């Protein structure tokens, strides 16, 4: 019905709601005049349970209503959060009936009564919103002649024409016939049924299916709670008579039936299912298949009664951007999907059940790891190292807090957001309105981070993934927010999600598994069963999402991790293959004489390997379980130092002989994650980055002489990483985000030295040339350099382009490339031949399938 803003009436000192009417009004004087007449009638409504209309105004070409601002929750939000108790729903129904009765006495029909148009204030007062606006906004009166009534396709093309919301439409409304107060009585029955059962009486996979259900099928009366009073059952049947002549005549009569004793339950009467209903479902399944073939996304609420499981595919345009974390999310009611789309400039795209196309959310370029608010009206996400939120209705994104690039999160019903703190960090919580975060968990020995949280119903506990460095050793844990107790729920699992069917769903090795789960005791109560075969994986989970309504989304297929190639690249960008087969390479380093190369290879573990150039011999240097990574060669090429994360042991720095003889020797241990980055020319010092929960990434220097102690060289509130020591031993180049993004800086290693900013347009991964007269760095897809004059004072020349390409070398944390003595670059070829996923699978009523395949106690 238009855009709505909360505003302040400065003259009267009160909050109001401003509703901007659709643009189609501006150029149609007849519609404006008729709307003004209707608005005057609506303004005559003066009732404590009806939100008032204060005025109809104009500003330039804009026409807008000034409405009473009503705080509180909508009835739709209350229903979504849990069953309404036996005291709440009768009070709400009674106040709604009072509002309808007052309007009907003035000849005003609401025409669009639904839970979203009913608000309950914090004091418990009910306000019905948007009375009569459906009629006021329509561009014509429906004809009594069925041949002249608007078709669904015709309706969909008219801006501003609103005839109601499909699940709450009366049969006469769906047919486009003249309406009276009995259409509101039908809608009242739909609302009451939903309050009692938490589902709509008429559902379907599309608007057409819903309309067909309204016209032809009966509600599932067996879905009513067993203790539903007899008077309420009778009221529902009277309200939901398809023939308006047989329907309840006056909403005032509803109070008589509601006032019957609520302590006298009536046993539910089974409703027989005639053969023609089976045929209708068969035709509906054929229609669903046809619509899916055309790429129509239908994620409506489960069909009433049968709750049949339905599957279909949805095209994604633009395709999904497969990144480090899960790239899609679904709103709790299953009505909206948001995903990271596009390859060149990924951003968030929103797709709703009633729309054919995905729409970009402005200002979300670079977003990753999206997740919805409980009401589905906001999406939180991460860009760079900041957590944002943006309204799905549009508007500027709002920053919430500085985070790590690996951050994932979940949004609680009380407005709190739980998010992962990044490497060497647990979970934190922060208010969605902003403020200081509070720690919830701490990583233990052998754990790298906690991520992918899931808030269980009631907000009393949190599921999360414990990441020790590899998916194979990850587990799912649960934290009670009341007691602070933490327990492991599933070994070898990622991205645990709770299903209201009583199951824990999680990702493992490209598949979805489900196990019976007791959410109260936070325990799995039975064996896990594979329930979906083939889900595209992310680095820390899978591309799937689960709605509280029972809808499952997932990207089908198997994303085999793309093997990487080592290549030589010269200054002209020419590529020469390295004589090694494709594997999962990382952080290559070249000795200063160019005769030996070291790098890490990820297989079951991450290990350090060495390659001798003259003989072409590859040697594995480490064999321990865990991650041995970021290897560095000593200046003489005889030793290799590396950082290590191993189960049950502190994070450490080791070194050993590069020819694989002898054993490893411990140099340093830390409570935090370590990445080695540079070895001084004199062989006396190692530079490394350490991730600290308070100071983020810091630069440390480890002395290899005497007691071998490490000291912080640069430890600030900003991130500093990838330190590179100059060959002459006087300077240290590094990346820092102190300006808000990564830039390259150079500092003197002496205490009295200065500091120089090398880049101003964003850059990472500095590496010195072997001769010390040039400093290289990465800027997007480009590798750049600056000439260095290292006289009495430091001086850097202008930036010069070297080459560009799709190489994985060069992140804020690791350089991932090396410069050889002959000036060539040893790079990791990151070109991905695979196509971005352009299809999404949807399963409606998936919880019903879970109940059959994985019985829960």
WONORGI-V602553 format. One record per pair of residues at least 4 apart in sequence whose C-alpha atoms are under 7 Angstrom apart, sorted by the first residue. I is the first residue (numbers start at 1). GAP is how many residues later the second one is. D is the distance in whole Angstrom. If there is no record, write none. Layout:
<<I GAP D> <I GAP D>>
This chain:
<<1 20 7> <1 21 7> <1 159 7> <2 17 6> <2 18 5> <2 19 5> <2 20 5> <3 16 6> <3 17 5> <3 18 7> <4 13 7> <4 14 5> <4 15 4> <4 16 6> <5 12 6> <5 13 5> <5 14 6> <6 10 6> <6 11 5> <6 12 6> <7 8 6> <7 9 5> <7 10 6> <7 11 7> <8 5 7> <8 6 6> <8 7 5> <8 8 6> <9 4 5> <9 5 5> <9 6 6> <9 7 7> <15 54 6> <16 50 7> <16 51 6> <16 52 5> <16 53 4> <17 49 6> <17 50 5> <17 51 6> <17 52 5> <18 46 7> <18 47 6> <18 48 5> <18 49 6> <19 45 5> <19 46 5> <19 47 7> <20 42 7> <20 43 6> <20 44 4> <20 45 7> <21 42 6> <21 43 6> <22 138 6> <24 4 7> <24 135 6> <24 136 7> <25 6 6> <25 7 6> <26 35 6> <28 4 6> <29 4 6> <30 4 6> <31 4 6> <31 108 6> <32 4 6> <33 4 6> <34 4 6> <35 4 6> <35 101 5> <35 102 7> <36 4 6> <37 4 7> <38 4 6> <38 98 6> <39 4 6> <40 4 7> <42 90 7> <43 9 7> <43 10 5> <43 11 7> <45 58 7> <46 6 7> <47 52 7> <49 46 6> <49 50 5> <49 77 6> <49 78 4> <49 79 6> <50 49 6> <50 77 5> <50 78 5> <50 79 7> <51 17 6> <51 76 6> <51 77 6> <51 78 5> <52 15 6> <52 16 5> <53 13 6> <53 14 5> <53 15 6> <54 12 5> <54 13 5> <54 14 7> <55 10 6> <55 11 5> <56 8 6> <56 9 5> <56 10 6> <57 6 6> <57 7 5> <57 8 6> <58 4 6> <58 5 5> <58 6 6> <59 4 7> <70 51 7> <71 50 6> <72 47 6> <72 48 6> <72 49 4> <72 50 5> <73 4 6> <73 5 7> <73 46 6> <73 47 6> <73 48 7> <74 4 6> <74 41 7> <74 42 6> <74 43 7> <74 44 6> <74 45 4> <74 46 6> <75 4 6> <75 40 5> <75 41 6> <75 43 6> <75 44 6> <75 45 7> <76 4 6> <76 39 5> <76 40 5> <77 4 6> <77 298 6> <78 4 7> <79 4 6> <79 5 7> <79 116 6> <79 119 6> <83 115 7> <84 4 6> <84 5 6> <84 111 7> <85 4 7> <87 4 7> <88 4 6> <89 4 6> <89 106 7> <90 4 6> <91 4 6> <92 4 6> <92 34 6> <93 4 6> <94 4 6> <94 161 7> <95 4 6> <95 31 6> <96 4 6> <96 30 7> <96 32 7> <97 4 6> <97 154 6> <97 155 7> <98 4 6> <99 4 6> <100 4 6> <100 151 7> <101 4 6> <101 150 6> <101 151 6> <102 4 7> <103 4 6> <103 5 5> <103 6 7> <104 4 5> <104 5 6> <104 77 6> <108 24 7> <109 23 6> <109 71 7> <109 72 6> <109 75 7> <110 21 5> <110 22 5> <110 74 6> <111 21 7> <111 23 6> <111 53 6> <111 72 7> <111 73 6> <112 22 7> <112 52 5> <112 53 6> <113 4 6> <113 71 7> <113 74 6> <113 75 7> <114 4 7> <114 54 6> <114 73 7> <114 77 6> <115 76 6> <117 11 6> <117 12 5> <117 13 7> <118 8 7> <118 9 6> <118 10 5> <118 11 6> <119 7 6> <119 8 5> <119 9 6> <120 4 6> <120 5 6> <120 6 5> <120 7 6> <121 4 5> <121 5 6> <132 4 6> <133 4 6> <134 4 6> <134 28 5> <134 29 6> <134 30 7> <137 23 6> <137 24 6> <137 25 7> <138 22 6> <138 23 4> <138 24 6> <139 22 6> <142 7 6> <142 34 6> <142 35 6> <142 36 6> <143 5 6> <143 6 6> <143 34 6> <144 33 5> <144 34 6> <145 4 6> <149 27 5> <150 4 6> <150 5 6> <150 26 6> <151 4 6> <152 4 6> <153 4 7> <154 4 7> <155 6 7> <164 5 6> <165 4 6> <166 41 6> <166 44 6> <166 45 6> <167 33 7> <167 35 6> <167 36 6> <167 43 6> <168 19 5> <168 22 6> <169 4 6> <169 5 6> <169 18 6> <170 4 6> <170 13 5> <170 16 6> <170 17 7> <171 4 6> <171 43 6> <171 44 5> <171 71 6> <172 4 6> <172 5 5> <173 4 6> <173 6 7> <174 37 7> <179 4 6> <181 4 7> <182 4 6> <182 62 7> <182 67 7> <183 4 6> <184 4 6> <185 4 6> <185 54 6> <185 66 6> <186 4 6> <186 53 5> <186 54 5> <187 4 6> <188 4 6> <189 4 6> <189 47 5> <189 50 5> <189 51 6> <190 4 6> <190 10 7> <190 11 6> <191 4 6> <192 4 6> <193 4 6> <193 8 7> <194 4 5> <194 5 5> <194 6 5> <194 7 7> <196 28 6> <197 26 6> <197 27 6> <200 104 7> <201 18 5> <201 19 7> <201 103 6> <202 8 6> <202 11 6> <202 12 6> <202 17 6> <202 101 7> <202 102 6> <203 7 5> <203 10 7> <203 98 6> <203 99 6> <203 100 4> <203 101 5> <204 5 5> <204 6 5> <204 96 6> <204 97 7> <204 98 6> <204 99 5> <205 4 6> <205 93 5> <205 94 6> <205 95 5> <206 4 6> <206 92 6> <206 94 6> <207 4 6> <208 4 6> <209 4 6> <210 4 6> <211 4 6> <212 4 6> <213 4 5> <219 85 6> <219 86 7> <220 84 6> <220 85 5> <221 50 7> <222 46 6> <222 47 7> <222 48 6> <224 4 7> <226 41 6> <226 42 6> <227 38 5> <227 39 7> <228 4 7> <228 5 7> <228 37 5> <228 38 7> <229 4 6> <229 33 5> <229 34 7> <229 35 5> <229 36 4> <229 37 6> <230 4 6> <230 34 7> <230 35 6> <230 36 5> <231 4 6> <231 26 5> <231 27 6> <231 29 6> <232 4 6> <232 25 6> <232 26 6> <233 4 6> <234 4 6> <235 4 6> <235 19 7> <235 22 6> <236 4 6> <237 4 6> <238 9 5> <238 10 5> <239 8 6> <239 9 6> <240 7 7> <241 5 6> <241 6 5> <243 4 7> <253 4 7> <254 4 6> <255 4 6> <256 4 7> <273 4 7> <275 4 7> <276 4 6> <277 4 6> <278 4 6> <279 4 6> <280 4 6> <281 4 6> <282 4 6> <283 4 6> <284 4 6> <285 4 6> <286 4 6> <287 4 6> <288 4 6> <289 4 6> <289 23 7> <290 4 7> <291 4 6> <291 5 5> <292 4 5> <292 20 5> <292 21 6> <292 22 7> <295 18 7> <295 19 5> <295 20 6> <296 18 6> <296 60 6> <297 17 5> <297 56 7> <297 59 7> <298 55 6> <299 35 6> <299 36 6> <299 54 6> <299 545 7> <300 34 7> <300 35 7> <300 53 7> <301 248 7> <302 5 6> <302 542 7> <302 543 6> <303 4 5> <307 538 6> <308 537 7> <309 534 7> <309 535 6> <309 536 5> <309 537 6> <309 539 7> <309 540 7> <310 533 6> <310 534 5> <311 531 6> <311 532 5> <311 533 6> <312 529 6> <312 530 6> <312 531 7> <313 526 7> <313 527 6> <313 528 5> <313 529 6> <314 525 6> <314 526 5> <314 527 6> <315 523 6> <315 524 4> <315 525 6> <316 4 7> <316 522 5> <316 523 5> <316 524 7> <317 41 7> <317 521 7> <318 23 6> <318 24 5> <319 22 5> <319 23 6> <319 517 6> <319 518 6> <319 519 4> <320 19 7> <320 20 6> <320 21 4> <320 22 6> <320 516 6> <320 517 5> <320 518 6> <321 19 6> <321 20 5> <321 21 6> <321 22 6> <321 25 6> <321 515 6> <322 5 7> <322 216 7> <322 514 7> <323 4 7> <323 215 6> <324 214 6> <324 215 5> <324 216 7> <325 44 6> <325 213 5> <325 214 6> <325 215 6> <325 216 7> <326 43 6> <326 212 6> <326 215 7> <326 216 6> <326 217 5> <327 12 5> <327 13 5> <327 41 6> <327 42 6> <327 43 7> <327 216 6> <328 10 6> <328 11 4> <328 12 6> <328 42 6> <328 215 7> <328 216 7> <328 217 7> <329 8 6> <329 9 5> <329 10 6> <329 41 6> <329 42 6> <329 43 7> <329 216 5> <330 4 6> <330 6 6> <330 7 5> <330 8 6> <330 42 7> <330 215 6> <330 216 7> <330 217 6> <331 4 6> <331 5 5> <331 6 7> <331 41 6> <331 45 5> <331 216 6> <332 42 6> <332 44 7> <332 215 5> <332 216 5> <332 217 6> <333 214 6> <333 215 6> <333 216 5> <334 213 5> <334 215 6> <334 217 6> <335 17 6> <335 18 5> <336 15 6> <336 16 4> <336 17 6> <337 13 6> <337 14 5> <337 15 6> <338 10 7> <338 11 5> <338 12 5> <338 13 6> <339 9 6> <339 10 5> <339 11 7> <340 6 6> <340 7 5> <340 8 5> <340 9 6> <340 27 7> <340 28 7> <341 5 5> <341 6 6> <341 7 6> <341 8 6> <342 4 5> <342 5 7> <345 20 7> <345 21 7> <346 19 6> <346 20 6> <347 17 5> <347 18 4> <347 19 5> <347 20 5> <348 12 6> <348 13 6> <348 16 6> <348 19 6> <349 9 6> <349 10 5> <349 11 4> <349 12 6> <350 8 5> <350 9 5> <350 10 6> <350 11 7> <351 4 7> <351 6 6> <351 7 4> <351 8 6> <361 33 7> <363 33 7> <363 34 6> <366 17 6> <367 14 6> <367 15 5> <367 16 5> <368 13 6> <368 14 5> <368 15 6> <369 12 6> <369 13 6> <369 39 6> <370 9 6> <370 10 6> <370 11 4> <371 8 6> <371 9 5> <371 10 7> <371 38 7> <371 39 6> <372 4 6> <372 6 6> <372 7 5> <372 8 6> <372 39 7> <373 4 6> <373 5 5> <373 6 6> <373 38 5> <374 37 7> <374 38 7> <374 39 6> <377 14 6> <377 15 6> <378 11 7> <378 12 6> <378 13 4> <378 14 5> <379 10 6> <379 11 5> <379 12 6> <379 13 7> <380 8 6> <380 9 4> <380 10 6> <381 6 6> <381 7 5> <381 8 6> <382 4 6> <382 5 5> <382 6 6> <382 25 7> <383 4 7> <384 21 6> <385 17 6> <385 18 5> <385 19 5> <385 20 5> <386 13 7> <386 15 6> <386 16 4> <386 17 5> <387 12 6> <387 13 5> <387 14 5> <387 15 6> <387 16 6> <388 9 6> <388 10 5> <388 11 4> <388 12 5> <389 8 6> <389 9 5> <389 10 7> <390 5 7> <390 6 7> <390 7 4> <390 8 6> <391 4 6> <400 34 5> <403 4 6> <403 18 6> <404 17 6> <404 18 5> <406 16 5> <407 12 6> <407 13 5> <407 14 6> <407 15 6> <408 11 6> <408 12 6> <408 43 6> <408 44 5> <409 8 7> <409 9 5> <409 10 4> <409 11 6> <409 43 6> <409 44 6> <410 7 6> <410 8 5> <410 9 7> <410 43 6> <410 44 6> <410 45 7> <411 4 7> <411 5 6> <411 6 4> <411 7 6> <412 4 5> <412 5 6> <412 43 6> <412 47 6> <415 16 6> <415 17 6> <416 13 6> <416 14 6> <416 15 4> <416 16 6> <417 12 5> <417 13 5> <417 14 6> <417 15 6> <418 9 7> <418 10 6> <418 11 4> <418 12 7> <418 35 7> <419 8 6> <419 9 5> <419 10 6> <419 34 7> <420 6 6> <420 7 5> <420 8 6> <420 30 6> <420 31 5> <421 4 5> <421 5 6> <421 6 6> <421 7 6> <422 27 6> <423 25 6> <423 26 5> <423 268 7> <424 19 6> <424 24 5> <424 25 5> <424 248 6> <424 249 6> <424 267 7> <424 268 7> <424 269 7> <425 17 6> <425 18 6> <425 24 5> <425 25 7> <425 268 6> <426 15 5> <426 16 5> <426 17 5> <426 23 6> <426 24 5> <427 12 6> <427 13 5> <427 14 5> <427 23 6> <428 9 6> <428 10 5> <428 11 4> <428 12 5> <429 8 5> <429 9 5> <429 10 6> <429 11 7> <430 4 7> <430 5 6> <430 6 6> <430 7 4> <430 8 6> <431 4 6> <443 4 6> <443 5 7> <443 6 6> <443 7 7> <445 203 6> <445 204 7> <445 205 6> <446 22 6> <446 199 7> <446 200 6> <446 201 5> <446 202 5> <446 203 6> <446 204 7> <447 19 7> <447 20 6> <447 21 4> <448 19 6> <448 20 5> <448 21 6> <449 17 6> <449 18 5> <449 19 7> <450 14 6> <450 15 6> <450 16 5> <450 17 6> <451 13 6> <451 14 5> <451 15 7> <452 12 6> <452 13 6> <452 43 6> <453 9 6> <453 10 5> <453 11 4> <453 12 7> <454 8 6> <454 9 5> <454 10 6> <454 43 6> <455 4 6> <455 6 6> <455 7 5> <455 8 6> <456 4 7> <456 5 6> <456 6 6> <456 42 7> <460 20 6> <460 21 5> <460 22 6> <461 17 7> <461 18 5> <461 19 4> <461 20 5> <462 16 6> <462 17 5> <462 18 7> <463 13 7> <463 14 6> <463 15 4> <463 16 6> <463 33 7> <464 12 6> <464 13 6> <464 14 6> <464 31 7> <464 32 7> <465 9 7> <465 10 6> <465 11 5> <465 12 6> <465 29 6> <465 30 6> <466 8 6> <466 9 5> <466 10 6> <466 11 7> <467 7 5> <468 5 7> <468 6 6> <470 4 6> <471 69 7> <472 20 6> <473 19 6> <474 17 7> <474 18 5> <474 19 6> <474 20 7> <475 15 6> <475 16 5> <475 17 5> <475 18 5> <475 19 6> <476 12 6> <476 13 6> <476 14 5> <476 15 7> <476 17 6> <476 18 6> <476 20 6> <477 9 7> <477 10 6> <477 11 4> <477 12 5> <477 13 7> <478 8 6> <478 9 5> <478 10 6> <478 11 6> <478 44 7> <479 5 6> <479 6 6> <479 7 4> <479 8 7> <480 4 5> <480 5 5> <480 6 7> <489 34 6> <489 35 6> <493 13 6> <493 14 6> <493 15 5> <494 12 6> <494 13 5> <494 14 6> <494 47 6> <495 11 5> <495 12 6> <495 46 6> <496 8 6> <496 9 6> <496 10 4> <497 7 6> <497 8 5> <497 9 6> <498 5 6> <498 6 5> <498 7 6> <499 4 5> <499 5 6> <499 6 7> <499 49 7> <500 48 7> <501 346 6> <501 350 7> <502 14 6> <502 15 6> <502 16 7> <502 354 6> <503 11 6> <503 12 5> <503 13 4> <503 14 5> <504 10 5> <504 11 5> <504 12 6> <504 13 6> <505 7 7> <505 8 6> <505 9 4> <505 10 7> <506 6 6> <506 7 5> <506 8 6> <507 4 6> <507 5 5> <507 6 6> <507 34 6> <507 35 6> <508 4 6> <510 24 6> <510 25 5> <510 26 6> <510 27 6> <510 48 6> <511 19 7> <511 21 6> <511 22 5> <511 23 5> <511 24 5> <512 18 6> <512 19 6> <512 20 5> <512 21 7> <513 15 6> <513 16 5> <513 17 4> <513 18 5> <513 19 7> <514 14 5> <514 15 5> <514 16 6> <514 17 7> <515 9 6> <515 11 6> <515 12 6> <515 13 4> <515 14 6> <515 339 7> <516 8 6> <516 9 5> <516 10 5> <516 338 7> <516 340 5> <517 6 6> <517 7 4> <517 8 6> <518 4 6> <518 5 5> <518 6 6> <518 7 7> <519 4 7> <529 325 7> <534 22 6> <534 23 5> <534 24 5> <535 7 6> <535 8 7> <535 19 7> <535 20 6> <535 21 5> <535 22 5> <535 23 6> <536 6 6> <536 7 6> <536 19 6> <536 20 6> <536 21 5> <536 22 5> <536 23 5> <537 4 6> <537 5 4> <537 6 6> <537 22 6> <538 4 5> <538 5 6> <543 11 6> <543 12 6> <544 9 5> <544 10 4> <544 11 6> <545 7 6> <545 8 5> <545 9 6> <546 4 7> <546 5 6> <546 6 5> <546 7 6> <547 4 5> <547 5 7> <550 294 7> <550 295 5> <550 296 5> <550 297 5> <551 292 6> <551 293 5> <551 294 6> <551 295 6> <552 290 6> <552 291 5> <552 292 7> <552 294 6> <553 287 7> <553 288 6> <553 289 5> <553 290 7> <554 286 6> <554 287 5> <554 288 7> <555 284 7> <555 285 5> <555 286 6> <556 284 7> <556 285 7> <563 19 5> <563 20 5> <563 21 6> <564 18 5> <564 19 5> <564 20 5> <564 21 6> <564 264 7> <564 265 6> <564 266 6> <565 17 5> <565 18 7> <565 263 6> <565 264 5> <566 11 7> <566 12 5> <566 260 7> <566 261 6> <566 262 5> <566 263 6> <567 8 6> <567 9 6> <567 10 5> <567 11 5> <567 259 6> <567 260 5> <567 261 6> <567 262 7> <568 7 6> <568 8 5> <568 9 6> <568 10 6> <568 256 6> <568 257 6> <568 258 5> <568 259 6> <569 4 6> <569 5 5> <569 6 5> <569 7 6> <569 255 6> <569 256 5> <569 257 7> <569 258 7> <570 4 6> <570 5 7> <570 254 5> <570 255 6> <571 231 6> <571 232 6> <571 253 7> <572 230 7> <572 231 6> <573 230 5> <573 231 7> <583 18 7> <584 17 5> <584 18 5> <585 14 7> <585 15 6> <585 16 5> <585 17 7> <586 13 6> <586 14 5> <586 15 6> <586 230 6> <587 12 6> <587 13 6> <587 43 6> <587 228 7> <587 229 4> <587 230 6> <588 9 7> <588 10 6> <588 11 4> <588 228 6> <588 229 6> <588 230 6> <589 8 6> <589 9 5> <589 10 6> <589 43 6> <589 44 7> <589 229 5> <590 4 6> <590 6 6> <590 7 5> <590 8 7> <590 228 6> <590 230 6> <591 4 6> <591 5 5> <591 6 6> <591 42 6> <591 46 6> <592 43 6> <592 229 6> <593 228 7> <594 226 6> <594 227 6> <595 17 6> <595 18 5> <595 19 7> <596 15 6> <596 16 5> <596 17 6> <597 13 6> <597 14 5> <597 15 7> <598 11 6> <598 12 4> <598 13 6> <598 33 7> <599 9 6> <599 10 6> <599 11 7> <599 32 6> <600 6 6> <600 7 5> <600 8 5> <600 9 6> <600 29 6> <600 30 7> <601 5 6> <601 6 6> <601 7 7> <602 4 4> <602 5 7> <605 20 6> <605 21 5> <605 22 6> <606 20 6> <606 21 4> <606 22 5> <606 23 7> <607 15 5> <607 16 7> <607 20 6> <607 21 5> <607 22 6> <608 12 6> <608 13 5> <608 14 6> <608 20 6> <608 21 6> <608 23 7> <609 10 6> <609 11 4> <609 12 5> <610 8 6> <610 9 5> <610 10 6> <611 5 7> <611 6 6> <611 7 4> <611 8 6> <612 4 5> <612 5 5> <612 6 7> <621 39 6> <625 21 6> <626 19 6> <626 20 4> <626 21 6> <627 17 6> <627 18 5> <627 19 6> <628 14 6> <628 15 6> <628 16 4> <628 17 7> <629 13 6> <629 14 6> <629 15 6> <630 12 6> <630 13 6> <630 45 6> <630 46 6> <631 9 6> <631 10 6> <631 11 4> <631 45 7> <632 8 6> <632 9 5> <632 10 6> <632 46 7> <632 47 7> <633 4 5> <633 6 6> <633 7 5> <633 8 7> <634 4 6> <634 5 5> <634 6 6> <634 45 6> <634 49 6> <635 46 6> <635 48 6> <638 19 6> <638 20 5> <639 16 7> <639 17 6> <639 18 4> <639 19 5> <640 15 5> <640 16 6> <640 17 6> <640 18 5> <641 13 6> <641 14 4> <641 15 7> <642 11 6> <642 12 6> <642 13 6> <642 34 7> <643 9 6> <643 10 5> <643 11 6> <643 31 6> <643 32 6> <643 33 6> <644 7 6> <644 8 5> <644 9 6> <645 6 5> <645 7 7> <650 19 6> <650 20 6> <650 21 6> <651 18 6> <651 19 5> <651 20 6> <651 21 7> <651 22 6> <652 16 6> <652 17 4> <652 18 6> <653 13 6> <653 14 5> <653 15 5> <653 16 6> <654 10 6> <654 11 5> <654 12 5> <654 13 5> <655 9 6> <655 10 5> <655 11 7> <656 7 6> <656 8 5> <656 9 6> <657 4 6> <657 5 7> <667 41 7> <672 18 6> <672 19 6> <672 20 6> <673 17 6> <673 18 5> <674 14 7> <674 15 6> <674 16 5> <674 17 7> <675 13 6> <675 14 5> <675 15 7> <676 11 6> <676 12 4> <676 13 6> <677 10 6> <677 11 5> <677 45 6> <677 46 6> <677 47 6> <678 8 6> <678 9 5> <678 10 7> <678 45 7> <678 46 5> <678 47 6> <679 4 7> <679 6 6> <679 7 5> <679 8 6> <679 46 7> <680 4 6> <680 5 5> <680 6 6> <680 45 6> <680 49 7> <681 46 6> <681 48 7> <684 19 6> <684 20 5> <684 21 6> <685 16 6> <685 17 6> <685 18 5> <685 19 6> <686 15 6> <686 16 5> <686 17 7> <687 13 6> <687 14 5> <687 15 6> <687 36 6> <688 11 6> <688 12 5> <688 13 6> <688 35 7> <689 8 6> <689 9 5> <689 10 5> <689 11 6> <689 32 5> <689 33 7> <690 7 5> <690 8 5> <690 9 6> <691 5 5> <691 6 4> <691 7 6> <692 4 5> <692 5 6> <695 20 7> <695 21 6> <695 22 5> <695 23 7> <696 22 7> <696 23 6> <697 22 5> <697 23 5> <697 24 6> <698 16 6> <698 17 5> <698 21 6> <698 22 5> <698 23 6> <699 13 6> <699 14 6> <699 15 5> <699 16 7> <699 21 6> <699 22 6> <699 24 7> <700 10 7> <700 11 6> <700 12 4> <700 13 5> <700 14 7> <701 9 5> <701 10 6> <701 11 6> <701 12 6> <702 6 7> <702 7 6> <702 8 4> <702 9 7> <703 5 5> <703 6 6> <703 7 6> <704 4 5> <718 18 7> <718 19 6> <718 20 5> <719 17 5> <719 18 6> <720 14 7> <720 15 6> <720 16 4> <721 13 6> <721 14 5> <721 15 7> <721 91 7> <721 92 6> <722 12 5> <722 13 6> <722 43 6> <722 44 7> <722 90 7> <722 91 6> <722 92 6> <722 93 6> <723 9 6> <723 10 6> <723 11 4> <724 8 6> <724 9 5> <724 10 6> <724 42 7> <724 43 6> <724 44 7> <725 4 6> <725 6 6> <725 7 5> <725 8 6> <726 4 6> <726 5 5> <726 6 6> <726 42 6> <726 46 6> <727 43 7> <727 44 7> <727 45 5> <728 44 7> <730 18 6> <730 19 6> <731 15 7> <731 16 6> <731 17 5> <731 18 5> <732 14 6> <732 15 5> <732 16 6> <732 17 6> <733 12 6> <733 13 4> <733 14 7> <733 33 6> <734 10 6> <734 11 6> <734 12 6> <734 32 6> <735 7 6> <735 8 5> <735 9 5> <735 10 6> <735 29 6> <735 30 7> <735 77 7> <736 6 5> <736 7 6> <736 8 7> <737 4 4> <737 5 4> <737 6 6> <741 21 6> <742 20 5> <742 21 6> <742 22 6> <743 16 6> <743 17 6> <743 19 5> <743 20 5> <743 21 6> <744 13 6> <744 14 5> <744 15 6> <744 19 6> <744 20 6> <744 22 7> <745 11 6> <745 12 4> <745 13 5> <746 9 6> <746 10 5> <746 11 7> <747 6 7> <747 7 6> <747 8 4> <747 9 6> <748 5 5> <748 6 6> <748 7 7> <749 4 7> <759 4 7> <762 17 6> <763 14 7> <763 15 6> <763 16 5> <764 13 6> <764 14 5> <764 15 7> <764 46 6> <764 47 6> <764 48 5> <765 12 5> <765 13 6> <765 45 5> <765 46 6> <765 47 6> <765 49 7> <765 50 5> <766 9 7> <766 10 6> <766 11 4> <767 8 6> <767 9 5> <767 10 6> <768 4 6> <768 6 6> <768 7 5> <768 8 6> <769 4 7> <769 5 5> <769 6 6> <769 50 6> <770 51 6> <773 14 6> <773 15 5> <773 16 7> <774 11 7> <774 12 6> <774 13 5> <774 14 5> <775 10 5> <775 11 5> <775 12 7> <775 13 7> <776 7 7> <776 8 6> <776 9 4> <776 10 7> <777 6 6> <777 7 5> <777 8 6> <778 4 6> <778 5 5> <778 6 6> <778 32 6> <779 4 6> <779 5 7> <781 23 5> <781 24 6> <781 25 6> <782 21 6> <782 22 4> <782 23 7> <783 18 7> <783 19 6> <783 20 5> <783 21 6> <784 15 7> <784 16 6> <784 17 5> <784 18 5> <785 14 6> <785 15 5> <785 16 7> <785 17 7> <786 10 6> <786 11 5> <786 12 6> <786 13 5> <786 14 6> <787 9 6> <787 10 5> <788 7 6> <788 8 5> <788 9 6> <789 5 6> <789 6 5> <789 7 6> <790 4 5> <790 5 7> <806 23 7> <806 24 6> <806 25 6> <807 20 7> <807 21 6> <807 22 5> <807 23 5> <808 8 7> <808 20 6> <808 21 7> <808 22 5> <809 6 6> <809 7 4> <809 8 5> <809 18 6> <809 19 6> <810 4 6> <810 5 4> <810 6 6> <810 7 7> <811 4 6> <817 9 6> <817 10 5> <818 7 6> <818 8 5> <818 9 7> <819 4 6> <819 5 6> <819 6 5> <819 7 6> <820 4 5> <820 5 6> <846 4 6> <847 4 6> <848 4 7> <849 4 6> <850 4 5> <851 4 5> <851 5 7>>
